[in-house]
Amino acid sequence: MRRVIRTLVRLYPRAWRSRYGQEFDHLLEDLPPTPRTVVNICSHLVSVHLRHISNLPRSTTRAAIMRQTPERFAMLGAAVLVPTALLIGLSVLKYYLGVPAPFDAVEPAVTPLVTHPLGETVVTLAPYVAFLLAVVPVTRMGLRWESGRLRGTLSVAAPAVNVGIATVSVALAVFMAIYWVAENL
């Protein structure tokens, strides 16, 4: 769990890490490495990225913001995806690979979160939200009339991190769909 926390800390903006990094590391040393800590870090990570985006000049359009910082949106998607990915990864370890220890260690803390309707919704929608955060900023669409016909264009110019987050999001969504079908048939 500490490794996950260290990885999440690396997702913070560089300016934020240089200003608050040491203090945040000291704070994390005092906190237990629980799923609740991971969720709290993810929510704070999202708010820091959103605050950074909102501090851009008012004259900057939303489209310009997304073109300038597609990697930030992908990192935001990664932060949204972490709790779901951890839960699915630990479930696969226990139920498919027969390694129960990691899942059993976090189950008492996670069960109240995922059995609550809001928690279940967050876990279920996270791959879709992460996918949108990774894909929308790097996708351009256009429609125009040409010779009496409607022509559409779609172009994607995606950094590797956006492609990676989108791929992981799709994989988790497919896995969740297969699991749901298998459980409900």
ZAZAMAR-866177 format. One record per residue (C-alpha): residue number from 1; residue in one letter; x, z, y. Coordinates in Angstrom, 1 decimal. Layout:
N
<drenpa resi="NUM" resn="A" X="X" Z="Z" Y="Y"/>
...
END
This chain:
185
<drenpa resi="1" resn="M" X="0.0" Z="0.0" Y="0.0"/>
<drenpa resi="2" resn="R" X="2.9" Z="0.7" Y="2.4"/>
<drenpa resi="3" resn="R" X="4.1" Z="-2.9" Y="1.9"/>
<drenpa resi="4" resn="V" X="0.7" Z="-4.2" Y="2.9"/>
<drenpa resi="5" resn="I" X="0.8" Z="-2.0" Y="6.0"/>
<drenpa resi="6" resn="R" X="4.3" Z="-3.2" Y="6.9"/>
<drenpa resi="7" resn="T" X="3.1" Z="-6.8" Y="6.5"/>
<drenpa resi="8" resn="L" X="0.1" Z="-6.2" Y="8.8"/>
<drenpa resi="9" resn="V" X="2.3" Z="-4.7" Y="11.5"/>
<drenpa resi="10" resn="R" X="4.3" Z="-8.0" Y="11.5"/>
<drenpa resi="11" resn="L" X="1.1" Z="-9.8" Y="12.4"/>
<drenpa resi="12" resn="Y" X="0.9" Z="-8.1" Y="15.7"/>
<drenpa resi="13" resn="P" X="1.9" Z="-10.2" Y="18.7"/>
<drenpa resi="14" resn="R" X="5.7" Z="-10.1" Y="19.4"/>
<drenpa resi="15" resn="A" X="5.2" Z="-8.7" Y="22.9"/>
<drenpa resi="16" resn="W" X="3.0" Z="-5.9" Y="21.6"/>
<drenpa resi="17" resn="R" X="5.5" Z="-5.0" Y="18.8"/>
<drenpa resi="18" resn="S" X="8.4" Z="-4.9" Y="21.3"/>
<drenpa resi="19" resn="R" X="6.4" Z="-2.5" Y="23.5"/>
<drenpa resi="20" resn="Y" X="4.6" Z="-0.3" Y="21.0"/>
<drenpa resi="21" resn="G" X="6.3" Z="-1.1" Y="17.7"/>
<drenpa resi="22" resn="Q" X="8.5" Z="2.1" Y="17.3"/>
<drenpa resi="23" resn="E" X="5.7" Z="4.4" Y="18.4"/>
<drenpa resi="24" resn="F" X="3.3" Z="2.7" Y="16.0"/>
<drenpa resi="25" resn="D" X="5.8" Z="3.0" Y="13.1"/>
<drenpa resi="26" resn="H" X="6.1" Z="6.7" Y="13.8"/>
<drenpa resi="27" resn="L" X="2.3" Z="7.0" Y="13.8"/>
<drenpa resi="28" resn="L" X="2.1" Z="5.1" Y="10.5"/>
<drenpa resi="29" resn="E" X="4.6" Z="7.4" Y="8.9"/>
<drenpa resi="30" resn="D" X="2.2" Z="10.3" Y="9.5"/>
<drenpa resi="31" resn="L" X="-0.8" Z="8.5" Y="8.1"/>
<drenpa resi="32" resn="P" X="-1.6" Z="8.3" Y="4.4"/>
<drenpa resi="33" resn="P" X="-1.3" Z="4.7" Y="3.0"/>
<drenpa resi="34" resn="T" X="-5.0" Z="4.4" Y="2.0"/>
<drenpa resi="35" resn="P" X="-7.4" Z="1.5" Y="2.1"/>
<drenpa resi="36" resn="R" X="-9.0" Z="3.2" Y="5.2"/>
<drenpa resi="37" resn="T" X="-5.7" Z="3.0" Y="7.0"/>
<drenpa resi="38" resn="V" X="-5.4" Z="-0.7" Y="6.1"/>
<drenpa resi="39" resn="V" X="-8.9" Z="-1.4" Y="7.4"/>
<drenpa resi="40" resn="N" X="-8.2" Z="0.5" Y="10.6"/>
<drenpa resi="41" resn="I" X="-5.0" Z="-1.4" Y="11.2"/>
<drenpa resi="42" resn="C" X="-6.8" Z="-4.7" Y="10.5"/>
<drenpa resi="43" resn="S" X="-9.5" Z="-3.9" Y="13.1"/>
<drenpa resi="44" resn="H" X="-6.9" Z="-2.8" Y="15.7"/>
<drenpa resi="45" resn="L" X="-4.9" Z="-6.0" Y="14.9"/>
<drenpa resi="46" resn="V" X="-8.0" Z="-8.1" Y="15.6"/>
<drenpa resi="47" resn="S" X="-8.7" Z="-6.2" Y="18.9"/>
<drenpa resi="48" resn="V" X="-5.0" Z="-6.6" Y="20.1"/>
<drenpa resi="49" resn="H" X="-5.1" Z="-10.4" Y="19.5"/>
<drenpa resi="50" resn="L" X="-8.5" Z="-10.7" Y="21.2"/>
<drenpa resi="51" resn="R" X="-7.2" Z="-8.7" Y="24.1"/>
<drenpa resi="52" resn="H" X="-4.2" Z="-11.0" Y="24.4"/>
<drenpa resi="53" resn="I" X="-6.4" Z="-14.1" Y="24.4"/>
<drenpa resi="54" resn="S" X="-8.8" Z="-12.5" Y="27.0"/>
<drenpa resi="55" resn="N" X="-5.8" Z="-11.8" Y="29.3"/>
<drenpa resi="56" resn="L" X="-5.1" Z="-15.5" Y="29.8"/>
<drenpa resi="57" resn="P" X="-6.0" Z="-17.0" Y="33.2"/>
<drenpa resi="58" resn="R" X="-9.8" Z="-17.6" Y="33.8"/>
<drenpa resi="59" resn="S" X="-9.1" Z="-21.3" Y="34.5"/>
<drenpa resi="60" resn="T" X="-7.9" Z="-21.7" Y="30.9"/>
<drenpa resi="61" resn="T" X="-10.7" Z="-23.3" Y="28.8"/>
<drenpa resi="62" resn="R" X="-11.6" Z="-22.1" Y="25.4"/>
<drenpa resi="63" resn="A" X="-10.4" Z="-25.4" Y="23.9"/>
<drenpa resi="64" resn="A" X="-7.1" Z="-25.0" Y="25.7"/>
<drenpa resi="65" resn="I" X="-6.7" Z="-21.5" Y="24.4"/>
<drenpa resi="66" resn="M" X="-7.3" Z="-22.6" Y="20.8"/>
<drenpa resi="67" resn="R" X="-4.8" Z="-25.5" Y="21.1"/>
<drenpa resi="68" resn="Q" X="-2.2" Z="-23.2" Y="22.6"/>
<drenpa resi="69" resn="T" X="-2.5" Z="-20.5" Y="20.0"/>
<drenpa resi="70" resn="P" X="-3.8" Z="-21.8" Y="16.6"/>
<drenpa resi="71" resn="E" X="-1.3" Z="-19.6" Y="14.8"/>
<drenpa resi="72" resn="R" X="-2.8" Z="-16.5" Y="16.5"/>
<drenpa resi="73" resn="F" X="-6.2" Z="-17.5" Y="15.2"/>
<drenpa resi="74" resn="A" X="-4.8" Z="-18.0" Y="11.7"/>
<drenpa resi="75" resn="M" X="-3.2" Z="-14.5" Y="11.9"/>
<drenpa resi="76" resn="L" X="-6.5" Z="-13.1" Y="13.1"/>
<drenpa resi="77" resn="G" X="-8.0" Z="-14.8" Y="10.0"/>
<drenpa resi="78" resn="A" X="-5.4" Z="-13.2" Y="7.8"/>
<drenpa resi="79" resn="A" X="-6.2" Z="-9.7" Y="9.2"/>
<drenpa resi="80" resn="V" X="-9.9" Z="-10.3" Y="8.5"/>
<drenpa resi="81" resn="L" X="-9.1" Z="-11.5" Y="5.0"/>
<drenpa resi="82" resn="V" X="-6.7" Z="-8.6" Y="3.9"/>
<drenpa resi="83" resn="P" X="-9.4" Z="-6.1" Y="2.8"/>
<drenpa resi="84" resn="T" X="-11.2" Z="-8.6" Y="0.7"/>
<drenpa resi="85" resn="A" X="-8.0" Z="-10.1" Y="-0.8"/>
<drenpa resi="86" resn="L" X="-6.8" Z="-6.6" Y="-1.7"/>
<drenpa resi="87" resn="L" X="-10.1" Z="-5.7" Y="-3.3"/>
<drenpa resi="88" resn="I" X="-10.2" Z="-8.9" Y="-5.3"/>
<drenpa resi="89" resn="G" X="-6.6" Z="-8.7" Y="-6.3"/>
<drenpa resi="90" resn="L" X="-6.9" Z="-5.1" Y="-7.5"/>
<drenpa resi="91" resn="S" X="-10.1" Z="-6.0" Y="-9.4"/>
<drenpa resi="92" resn="V" X="-8.4" Z="-8.9" Y="-11.1"/>
<drenpa resi="93" resn="L" X="-5.5" Z="-6.6" Y="-12.1"/>
<drenpa resi="94" resn="K" X="-7.9" Z="-4.1" Y="-13.7"/>
<drenpa resi="95" resn="Y" X="-10.6" Z="-6.3" Y="-15.2"/>
<drenpa resi="96" resn="Y" X="-8.8" Z="-9.4" Y="-16.2"/>
<drenpa resi="97" resn="L" X="-5.2" Z="-8.4" Y="-16.7"/>
<drenpa resi="98" resn="G" X="-5.8" Z="-4.8" Y="-18.0"/>
<drenpa resi="99" resn="V" X="-3.7" Z="-3.0" Y="-15.3"/>
<drenpa resi="100" resn="P" X="-6.2" Z="-0.3" Y="-14.1"/>
<drenpa resi="101" resn="A" X="-3.8" Z="2.1" Y="-12.2"/>
<drenpa resi="102" resn="P" X="-3.8" Z="0.4" Y="-8.7"/>
<drenpa resi="103" resn="F" X="-7.6" Z="-0.2" Y="-8.7"/>
<drenpa resi="104" resn="D" X="-8.3" Z="3.3" Y="-10.0"/>
<drenpa resi="105" resn="A" X="-6.2" Z="4.8" Y="-7.3"/>
<drenpa resi="106" resn="V" X="-8.1" Z="3.2" Y="-4.4"/>
<drenpa resi="107" resn="E" X="-11.6" Z="3.1" Y="-6.0"/>
<drenpa resi="108" resn="P" X="-12.8" Z="6.5" Y="-4.7"/>
<drenpa resi="109" resn="A" X="-12.0" Z="5.5" Y="-1.1"/>
<drenpa resi="110" resn="V" X="-13.2" Z="1.9" Y="-1.4"/>
<drenpa resi="111" resn="T" X="-16.5" Z="2.5" Y="-3.2"/>
<drenpa resi="112" resn="P" X="-18.4" Z="4.0" Y="-0.3"/>
<drenpa resi="113" resn="L" X="-17.3" Z="1.1" Y="1.9"/>
<drenpa resi="114" resn="V" X="-18.2" Z="-1.7" Y="-0.4"/>
<drenpa resi="115" resn="T" X="-21.5" Z="-0.2" Y="-1.6"/>
<drenpa resi="116" resn="H" X="-22.8" Z="0.2" Y="2.0"/>
<drenpa resi="117" resn="P" X="-24.7" Z="-3.0" Y="3.1"/>
<drenpa resi="118" resn="L" X="-22.5" Z="-3.5" Y="6.1"/>
<drenpa resi="119" resn="G" X="-19.3" Z="-3.1" Y="4.1"/>
<drenpa resi="120" resn="E" X="-20.6" Z="-5.5" Y="1.4"/>
<drenpa resi="121" resn="T" X="-21.4" Z="-8.0" Y="4.1"/>
<drenpa resi="122" resn="V" X="-17.9" Z="-7.8" Y="5.7"/>
<drenpa resi="123" resn="V" X="-16.2" Z="-8.2" Y="2.3"/>
<drenpa resi="124" resn="T" X="-18.4" Z="-11.1" Y="1.4"/>
<drenpa resi="125" resn="L" X="-18.1" Z="-13.0" Y="4.7"/>
<drenpa resi="126" resn="A" X="-14.4" Z="-12.4" Y="5.3"/>
<drenpa resi="127" resn="P" X="-13.2" Z="-15.5" Y="3.5"/>
<drenpa resi="128" resn="Y" X="-15.6" Z="-17.7" Y="5.5"/>
<drenpa resi="129" resn="V" X="-14.7" Z="-16.1" Y="8.9"/>
<drenpa resi="130" resn="A" X="-10.9" Z="-16.4" Y="8.1"/>
<drenpa resi="131" resn="F" X="-11.4" Z="-20.1" Y="7.1"/>
<drenpa resi="132" resn="L" X="-13.2" Z="-20.8" Y="10.4"/>
<drenpa resi="133" resn="L" X="-10.5" Z="-18.9" Y="12.4"/>
<drenpa resi="134" resn="A" X="-7.8" Z="-21.0" Y="10.6"/>
<drenpa resi="135" resn="V" X="-9.5" Z="-24.4" Y="10.8"/>
<drenpa resi="136" resn="V" X="-11.5" Z="-24.6" Y="14.0"/>
<drenpa resi="137" resn="P" X="-8.6" Z="-24.3" Y="16.5"/>
<drenpa resi="138" resn="V" X="-6.7" Z="-27.2" Y="14.8"/>
<drenpa resi="139" resn="T" X="-9.6" Z="-29.6" Y="14.3"/>
<drenpa resi="140" resn="R" X="-10.7" Z="-32.2" Y="16.9"/>
<drenpa resi="141" resn="M" X="-14.0" Z="-34.1" Y="16.5"/>
<drenpa resi="142" resn="G" X="-15.3" Z="-36.9" Y="18.6"/>
<drenpa resi="143" resn="L" X="-18.4" Z="-39.1" Y="18.7"/>
<drenpa resi="144" resn="R" X="-18.9" Z="-42.2" Y="20.7"/>
<drenpa resi="145" resn="W" X="-21.0" Z="-45.3" Y="20.8"/>
<drenpa resi="146" resn="E" X="-19.1" Z="-48.5" Y="20.1"/>
<drenpa resi="147" resn="S" X="-20.7" Z="-51.9" Y="19.7"/>
<drenpa resi="148" resn="G" X="-24.1" Z="-50.3" Y="19.2"/>
<drenpa resi="149" resn="R" X="-22.9" Z="-48.0" Y="16.5"/>
<drenpa resi="150" resn="L" X="-22.1" Z="-44.3" Y="16.5"/>
<drenpa resi="151" resn="R" X="-18.4" Z="-43.8" Y="15.7"/>
<drenpa resi="152" resn="G" X="-17.0" Z="-40.4" Y="14.7"/>
<drenpa resi="153" resn="T" X="-13.5" Z="-39.2" Y="14.5"/>
<drenpa resi="154" resn="L" X="-12.0" Z="-36.1" Y="12.9"/>
<drenpa resi="155" resn="S" X="-8.4" Z="-35.2" Y="13.3"/>
<drenpa resi="156" resn="V" X="-6.5" Z="-32.1" Y="12.1"/>
<drenpa resi="157" resn="A" X="-3.1" Z="-31.0" Y="13.4"/>
<drenpa resi="158" resn="A" X="-2.5" Z="-27.8" Y="11.6"/>
<drenpa resi="159" resn="P" X="0.6" Z="-25.5" Y="11.5"/>
<drenpa resi="160" resn="A" X="1.6" Z="-24.3" Y="8.0"/>
<drenpa resi="161" resn="V" X="0.2" Z="-20.8" Y="8.6"/>
<drenpa resi="162" resn="N" X="-3.3" Z="-22.3" Y="9.4"/>
<drenpa resi="163" resn="V" X="-3.2" Z="-24.4" Y="6.2"/>
<drenpa resi="164" resn="G" X="-2.1" Z="-21.3" Y="4.2"/>
<drenpa resi="165" resn="I" X="-4.8" Z="-19.0" Y="5.5"/>
<drenpa resi="166" resn="A" X="-7.4" Z="-21.8" Y="5.0"/>
<drenpa resi="167" resn="T" X="-6.3" Z="-22.3" Y="1.4"/>
<drenpa resi="168" resn="V" X="-6.3" Z="-18.6" Y="0.6"/>
<drenpa resi="169" resn="S" X="-9.8" Z="-18.3" Y="2.2"/>
<drenpa resi="170" resn="V" X="-11.2" Z="-21.1" Y="0.1"/>
<drenpa resi="171" resn="A" X="-9.6" Z="-19.8" Y="-3.1"/>
<drenpa resi="172" resn="L" X="-11.1" Z="-16.3" Y="-2.5"/>
<drenpa resi="173" resn="A" X="-14.5" Z="-17.8" Y="-1.7"/>
<drenpa resi="174" resn="V" X="-14.5" Z="-19.9" Y="-4.8"/>
<drenpa resi="175" resn="F" X="-13.4" Z="-16.9" Y="-6.9"/>
<drenpa resi="176" resn="M" X="-16.2" Z="-14.8" Y="-5.4"/>
<drenpa resi="177" resn="A" X="-18.8" Z="-17.6" Y="-6.1"/>
<drenpa resi="178" resn="I" X="-17.6" Z="-18.0" Y="-9.7"/>
<drenpa resi="179" resn="Y" X="-17.8" Z="-14.2" Y="-10.2"/>
<drenpa resi="180" resn="W" X="-21.3" Z="-14.0" Y="-8.7"/>
<drenpa resi="181" resn="V" X="-22.5" Z="-16.8" Y="-10.9"/>
<drenpa resi="182" resn="A" X="-21.0" Z="-15.3" Y="-14.0"/>
<drenpa resi="183" resn="E" X="-22.5" Z="-11.9" Y="-13.2"/>
<drenpa resi="184" resn="N" X="-26.0" Z="-13.2" Y="-12.4"/>
<drenpa resi="185" resn="L" X="-26.5" Z="-15.6" Y="-15.3"/>
END
